[in-house]
């Protein structure tokens, strides 16, 4: 499975403390497993299959895609709990 990050997700990981970024990356690695690991919930109000992963006080918004039979995990956004849903 291939993992793709949006520009905003990469920017967040670059600006946050290394310890926090490492824990978020480790949680994202858990999403590549079958079945995915972590505190995962389906996001309401979206039709594109978005899910959210809770990593402490941070949230990772993502979805799965398939491109020529290659599974892709697309990380849409990462942010703190209070800001990510706005």
Order of alpha helices (4+ residues) and beta strands (2+ residues): beta-alpha-alpha-beta-beta-beta-beta
